[in-house]
Amino acid sequence: MAVGVFDLFSIGIGPSSSHTVGPMRAAAVFAEELKAARDLEKVASLRVDLYGSLAATGHGHGTMTAILLGLEGFHPELILPEEVEERLATIAETGTLQLAGAVALPYAVQDMILRPLTILPRHTNGMTFTVSDADGEVLHTATFFSVGGGFIVREGEEDAALKELDESKKELPLPFRTAAELLGRCQSKGLSIGEIMFVNERASRTEAEIRDGLLHIYSVMEGCVEVSLKREGLLPGGLKVRRRAPDWHERLMKENRGQDPDYRDPKYWQEWVNLIALAVNEENASGGRVVTAPTNGAAGIIPAVLYYALHFAPGMDKASQADRDDVVVKFLLTAGAIGVLYKEQASISGAEVGCQGEVGSASSMAAAGLAEVMGGTPQQVENAAEIAMEHNLGLTCDPIGGLVQIPCIERNAIAAAKAINAAKMALWGDGTHRVSLDEVIVTMRETGRDMSSKYKETAMGGLAVNVVEC
């Protein structure tokens, strides 16, 4: 199917869409295939091989535990954090997993085979699942790639997937692959970028389903912040990173000085944006429930900028709930349209193009969404997206300890501020600019291709090796 807004904004668990959500999804698909083929009762042994970045930073990203849950039949968009804790505790205690929820197999994290220096041709995030019978005969095997944002591709089906994508796009009322095509659609139809995306989404959903679905996505973002603000202490993983969001929230609420609890002093807009970004990514680092936007590692940027739009944009202090809902829908549709451009022309995988593909894409998407809800023309919206990405080019992915904590959490807050500034700069212009969004996207892709692998989510370069973990 053509990439849509609900593909880019999907609900999952932290800390990583490519290293947690994607592998869980792939493992669940494999388990379902075994069940459908009626091979489960013959299974006597299981083998899981992890390659490249999945093997190099899998422990810090929760890859192995996510795969165990997927093999049990759990899906990232449905499993709850409490279920994660319960099942993983049981597997660790017994050393046994329930394959497809039906067959008990002695298998745990330590049984997985890690090949960090072996990069499969399609993508660095490769994984192979193999099950055999009591005689050692292979019953079923499959290799998957987690290509960013929770998306997975099966080995051998890459060309078919691309063909299916092209065919499904032909069924869209207003298909586009480049920003130039998107702007052309806007001009010929007299629609905004968000409206173009809305028309395309209507090809597979009703208007009510689109609206309700996007409002639900934002409610999960809000819920993520609420849960995060109730947590205190240190983040898991051994780096001893202190949660800052609860203390920052308490301090900001004190600045209200007796005002309505919903009041937000414009003087502190930056602090509120920082808070939301930090809260979301601290929850992600805890393995909590988040929305990929478009990835888990960049999950705090769009909620933070959307928070700015709802609380600090001109006129929002007097807006009705219906008006606020309209802002959420318009923002996410516009951001989704820009996300499609990155997903189809380049990559949103940190393991493939560095953090410019995750945080950079999210910042670009957020800038576009904000520019649209603040009244920008399609040209100004495209300009906002271009500015935001232009100044995230070359951003490396070098997480300390392979954990989605340093520099990831603060990086979301910084990128949210960049998105807001990019939108404001674009809105002060008339939409004409020297560098196009398409040129920047191509540059991002080429920069990622040229970037050394040690700066692409392998924990082999940058901060990951120059900062002592403990």
Secondary structure, DSSP 8 states (H G I E B T S, - for coil): ----HHHHSEEEESS-IIIIIHHHHHHHHHHHHHHHTT-GGG--EEEEEEEHHHHHHHHHHTHHHHHHHHHTT--TTT--HHHHHHHHHHHHHHSEEEETTTEEEE--GGGSEEETT---SS-SSEEEEEEE-TTS-EEEEEEEEEEETTEEEETT-HHHHHHHHHHHHHTSSS--SSHHHHHHHHHHHT--HHHHHHHHHTTTS-HHHHHHHHHHHHHHHHHHHHHHHH--SB-TTSS--B--HHHHHHHHHHTTTTS-TT---GGGHHHHHHHHHHHHHHHHHTT-EEEESS-STTTTHHHHHHHHHHHTSTTGGG--HHHHHHHHHHHHHHHHHHHHHHHHHS---HHHH-GGGTHHHHHHHHHHHHHHHTT--HHHHHHHHHHHHHTTTT--B--GGG-S-TTHHHHHHHHHHHHHHHHHHHHTS-S--SS-HHHHHHHHHHHHHHS-GGGBSSSSSTHHHHS---
